[in-house]
Every structure is written in C-alpha cells, then in structure tokens.
Amino acid sequence: MDQGKKHYYLEIADNAHILSHRLAENCSRGPFLEEDLACTNVALDLIGLAESVYNEVAKQSTENVSGDYVAYRRDEIDYRNCLLVEQPNRDFAHLMTRQFFMDTYHYYLFTELSVSSDTFLSALANKSLKEVTYHLKRSSEWMIRFGNGTEKSKEKAQDAIERLWRYTDELFESDASYADSIGTGVYADQDKLKKLWTQKVDEVFFLAHLRKPENREFQLNGGKTGRHSEHMGYILSEMQFLPNKYPDARW
C-alpha cells in the first residue's frame, strides 16, 4: 500500500475510532434511556467501521501486523484523525453538534466513495451509508430540536457551534501524500464534499434558527498531519493501556 492510500484509509478509520471513543465516554449519561442507547449504538457502528479499515491496512501492509496493532499501537503523531473528533464532551448539545458535523461529512464522503475505483473503499462506503444515513437523520433532528426548543437548549447548541466551528474546515483538507491523486476516481473530491456539507449545514441551521459564528477563523494544519490537540494524549492513554500492558493478549 502506497503512503497516500494508507494515510487516506487511516483518516477514515481514525476519525471513526476517536469519535467512537468520545461517544462511549457518554455512555449512561444520555438525557433519557432510549437516547443513551442510541449514542452507544452509534459508537458501535463507528468502531465497526474503523475495525474494517484497520484490518484492511494490516492486510495490505508489508509488515506482519494485525488490525488491532494498527488501531492501538501507533504513536500519537501517526494518527490521522481531525481535531474535531478529539474535542472533549461538554454537554449533550455539544456532543450532538459535533456528531451532526461528522455525520454530515460521513454521509457525503461515503456517497462519493460508493463509486470509487478502489474496490475496498467502494464496498466500505456502500455498507456504511446505511448506518450513516440514520446517524445524520438523528443528529439533524436533534439540532432542529435544540434550536426550536427552550431558550436554554438553543443557547447550548449555539455555544457548541461557536466552540466547534473552527475545527470543521480541516475535514476538507487533503494530505500532501494523496492530494495530487484527487480526481483519479479513487478518492472523494474534497471541494465537492465541502460544498455539499455546507449546503446541508446551512439547511439544518435555517430550520433550527441557529447561525454560523460571525468570527469564522479556522484551525488548520492539525490532526491530519499528526499535530494533535492536548486532548489526544489523554484519549490514547486510555485506549492503549491494555494493549501496552498485555501486548501478547488475544481477544
């Protein structure tokens, strides 16, 4: 597997893996039982997505490694996830706003990749679209519910948007290792993804009576290049504890 394709695969897997970890941290803290279970199920969907990609990366590697090794035994700088998914949980509105941003991105990413000339990516995308369509429907409905609910719910959703917006532009950056290959039919067109993502976000914000931040500065050159926030180290210390403590364990 060439470096560009490996980085692209890992972006998909690491985004899903770290976001799944953040959702799992909220287990038992949902506003009511049904929603608590829904968050947990989304986390399971994401970890399943990540596992499929990690196993494929291991399969195509020239080294004798497993999917679990790829998932848990890398250094922080080798993870390719965006900064958005690293951000710690605050309240439920914050969690669902981050989820809405990522669900929208995943929906259009996998829609584009469903016709990729890469057979693994196209198969992964077609399988994942069934789950992601539900994820996006759910998080969109929550954004509308927040915005049209009480003054407090709207305030919390708007605060989450203000805090997280600066991390969204990184979703559409291309790593230098595969940037020149965009347009070959393998990878999704990042400019098209950004346009579709923006249209969907604008639509839901309009229905929810929410607004984009007036100060639209973005945090660039982050997780996709291995430069993570201070939160990533804490995530990995939890995720990697057992694999490092018991390196020969088999599950």
C-alpha positions as CSV (number, residue, x, y, z in Angstrom):
1,M,0.0,0.0,0.0
2,D,1.5,3.4,-1.0
3,Q,1.8,6.1,1.6
4,G,-1.0,8.3,0.2
5,K,-3.6,5.5,0.2
6,K,-2.5,4.4,3.7
7,H,-3.0,8.0,5.0
8,Y,-6.4,8.2,3.4
9,Y,-7.5,4.9,4.8
10,L,-6.3,5.9,8.3
11,E,-8.1,9.2,8.2
12,I,-11.3,7.4,7.7
13,A,-10.6,4.8,10.4
14,D,-9.0,7.2,13.0
15,N,-11.9,9.7,12.7
16,A,-14.4,6.9,13.4
17,H,-12.3,5.4,16.1
18,I,-11.7,8.6,18.1
19,L,-15.3,9.8,17.7
20,S,-16.5,6.4,18.9
21,H,-14.3,6.7,22.0
22,R,-15.8,10.1,22.7
23,L,-19.3,8.8,22.3
24,A,-18.5,5.8,24.6
25,E,-17.4,8.2,27.3
26,N,-21.0,9.5,27.4
27,C,-22.5,6.0,28.0
28,S,-25.1,6.2,30.8
29,R,-25.1,10.0,30.6
30,G,-27.8,10.4,27.9
31,P,-30.8,12.6,28.6
32,F,-33.0,9.5,28.7
33,L,-32.6,5.8,28.2
34,E,-33.5,5.5,24.6
35,E,-31.1,8.3,23.6
36,D,-28.4,6.8,25.8
37,L,-28.7,3.5,23.9
38,A,-28.7,5.4,20.6
39,C,-25.4,7.1,21.4
40,T,-23.9,3.7,22.3
41,N,-25.2,2.1,19.1
42,V,-23.7,4.9,17.0
43,A,-20.4,4.4,18.8
44,L,-20.5,0.7,18.0
45,D,-21.2,1.4,14.3
46,L,-18.2,3.7,14.2
47,I,-15.9,1.2,15.9
48,G,-17.1,-1.4,13.4
49,L,-16.2,0.9,10.6
50,A,-12.8,1.6,12.0
51,E,-12.1,-2.1,12.5
52,S,-12.8,-2.9,8.9
53,V,-10.4,-0.3,7.7
54,Y,-7.6,-1.2,10.2
55,N,-7.9,-4.8,9.2
56,E,-7.5,-3.8,5.5
57,V,-4.5,-1.6,6.3
58,A,-2.9,-4.5,8.1
59,K,-3.7,-6.9,5.3
60,Q,-2.1,-4.6,2.7
61,S,0.9,-3.9,4.9
62,T,4.3,-5.3,4.1
63,E,4.8,-5.8,7.9
64,N,3.3,-8.7,9.8
65,V,0.8,-6.7,11.9
66,S,-2.8,-7.1,12.8
67,G,-5.7,-4.7,12.6
68,D,-5.6,-4.3,16.4
69,Y,-1.9,-3.4,16.2
70,V,-2.7,-0.6,13.7
71,A,-5.6,0.6,15.8
72,Y,-3.8,0.7,19.2
73,R,0.0,0.5,18.9
74,R,0.9,3.7,16.9
75,D,2.4,6.8,18.3
76,E,0.2,9.9,18.6
77,I,1.9,11.6,15.6
78,D,0.8,8.6,13.4
79,Y,-2.9,9.1,14.0
80,R,-4.6,10.9,11.1
81,N,-7.9,12.0,12.6
82,C,-9.1,15.6,12.5
83,L,-9.1,17.8,15.6
84,L,-12.9,18.0,15.7
85,V,-13.3,14.4,16.9
86,E,-10.7,14.9,19.7
87,Q,-12.6,17.7,21.4
88,P,-13.8,16.6,24.9
89,N,-17.5,16.2,25.7
90,R,-19.2,19.1,27.5
91,D,-22.9,18.7,27.5
92,F,-25.4,16.8,25.3
93,A,-25.9,19.7,22.9
94,H,-22.1,19.9,22.4
95,L,-21.9,16.1,21.8
96,M,-24.7,16.2,19.2
97,T,-23.4,19.3,17.4
98,R,-20.0,17.6,16.9
99,Q,-21.9,14.5,15.8
100,F,-24.0,16.4,13.3
101,F,-20.9,17.9,11.8
102,M,-19.3,14.5,11.4
103,D,-22.5,12.7,10.3
104,T,-22.9,15.2,7.5
105,Y,-19.3,14.8,6.5
106,H,-19.5,11.0,6.6
107,Y,-22.8,10.9,4.6
108,Y,-21.3,12.8,1.7
109,L,-17.9,11.2,2.0
110,F,-19.3,7.7,1.6
111,T,-21.8,8.8,-1.0
112,E,-18.8,9.9,-3.1
113,L,-16.7,6.8,-2.2
114,S,-19.5,4.4,-3.1
115,V,-18.4,4.8,-6.8
116,S,-14.7,4.8,-6.0
117,S,-12.5,2.8,-8.3
118,D,-10.9,1.3,-5.2
119,T,-12.9,-1.8,-4.6
120,F,-12.4,-1.8,-0.8
121,L,-13.4,1.9,-0.4
122,S,-16.5,1.4,-2.6
123,A,-17.6,-1.7,-0.6
124,L,-16.9,0.0,2.7
125,A,-18.9,3.1,1.6
126,N,-21.9,1.2,0.4
127,K,-22.1,-0.7,3.6
128,S,-21.5,2.3,5.8
129,L,-24.1,4.5,4.0
130,K,-27.0,2.5,5.6
131,E,-25.7,3.4,9.1
132,V,-24.6,6.9,8.3
133,T,-28.0,7.9,6.8
134,Y,-29.6,7.0,10.1
135,H,-26.9,8.9,12.1
136,L,-27.4,12.0,10.0
137,K,-31.2,11.9,10.3
138,R,-30.9,11.6,14.1
139,S,-28.3,14.3,14.7
140,S,-30.1,16.7,12.3
141,E,-33.3,16.2,14.2
142,W,-31.6,16.9,17.4
143,M,-30.1,20.2,16.1
144,I,-33.6,21.3,15.0
145,R,-35.0,20.2,18.4
146,F,-32.3,22.2,20.2
147,G,-32.9,25.3,18.2
148,N,-36.7,25.3,18.4
149,G,-36.8,24.2,22.0
150,T,-36.3,26.3,25.1
151,E,-34.0,29.3,25.3
152,K,-31.5,27.2,27.2
153,S,-31.4,24.4,24.6
154,K,-30.9,26.9,21.8
155,E,-28.2,28.7,23.9
156,K,-26.3,25.5,24.5
157,A,-26.5,24.4,20.8
158,Q,-25.3,27.9,19.7
159,D,-22.5,27.8,22.2
160,A,-21.4,24.3,20.8
161,I,-21.4,25.7,17.3
162,E,-19.2,28.6,18.4
163,R,-16.8,26.3,20.1
164,L,-16.5,23.6,17.3
165,W,-16.9,25.6,14.1
166,R,-13.1,26.4,13.9
167,Y,-12.3,22.7,13.6
168,T,-14.7,21.9,10.7
169,D,-12.6,23.2,7.7
170,E,-9.9,20.6,8.4
171,L,-12.4,17.9,7.3
172,F,-11.8,19.0,3.7
173,E,-8.1,19.4,3.7
174,S,-6.1,16.9,1.6
175,D,-2.9,15.3,2.9
176,A,0.1,16.1,0.7
177,S,0.7,12.4,0.3
178,Y,-2.5,11.9,-1.7
179,A,-3.5,15.5,-2.8
180,D,-2.2,15.0,-6.3
181,S,-4.4,11.9,-6.7
182,I,-7.7,13.6,-6.1
183,G,-9.6,13.3,-9.3
184,T,-8.3,9.9,-10.3
185,G,-11.6,8.2,-9.2
186,V,-10.1,6.7,-6.1
187,Y,-10.7,9.5,-3.5
188,A,-13.6,11.8,-2.9
189,D,-13.4,15.3,-4.3
190,Q,-12.7,17.5,-1.2
191,D,-14.1,20.7,-2.8
192,K,-17.4,18.9,-3.7
193,L,-17.6,17.5,-0.2
194,K,-17.2,20.9,1.3
195,K,-19.9,22.4,-0.9
196,L,-22.4,19.6,-0.1
197,W,-21.5,19.7,3.6
198,T,-22.0,23.4,3.8
199,Q,-25.4,23.2,2.0
200,K,-26.7,20.6,4.4
201,V,-25.4,22.5,7.5
202,D,-27.0,25.7,6.2
203,E,-30.3,23.9,5.6
204,V,-30.4,22.4,9.1
205,F,-29.3,25.7,10.8
206,F,-32.1,27.5,8.9
207,L,-34.7,25.1,10.2
208,A,-33.2,25.2,13.7
209,H,-32.9,29.0,13.8
210,L,-29.2,28.6,14.6
211,R,-26.4,30.6,13.0
212,K,-22.8,30.2,11.9
213,P,-20.2,32.0,14.0
214,E,-19.6,35.6,13.0
215,N,-15.9,35.1,13.5
216,R,-15.1,32.2,11.1
217,E,-11.5,31.6,11.8
218,F,-10.4,28.0,11.3
219,Q,-7.9,25.8,13.0
220,L,-5.7,24.5,10.2
221,N,-2.8,22.1,9.9
222,G,-3.9,19.8,12.7
223,G,-4.7,16.2,13.2
224,K,-4.5,15.1,9.6
225,T,-0.8,15.9,9.6
226,G,-0.2,14.3,13.0
227,R,-0.3,17.5,15.0
228,H,-3.0,16.9,17.6
229,S,-4.5,18.8,20.4
230,E,-3.6,18.3,24.1
231,H,-6.7,16.1,24.4
232,M,-5.3,13.3,22.1
233,G,-2.7,12.2,24.6
234,Y,-5.3,11.5,27.2
235,I,-7.5,9.6,24.8
236,L,-4.6,7.4,23.7
237,S,-3.5,6.8,27.3
238,E,-6.9,5.2,27.9
239,M,-7.2,3.4,24.6
240,Q,-3.7,2.0,24.6
241,F,-3.4,1.0,28.2
242,L,-4.5,-2.6,27.9
243,P,-2.7,-3.3,24.6
244,N,0.5,-1.9,26.0
245,K,0.1,-3.7,29.4
246,Y,-0.7,-7.0,27.8
247,P,0.9,-6.9,24.3
248,D,0.5,-10.7,23.7
249,A,-3.2,-10.8,24.7
250,R,-5.6,-12.3,22.2
251,W,-9.3,-11.5,22.3
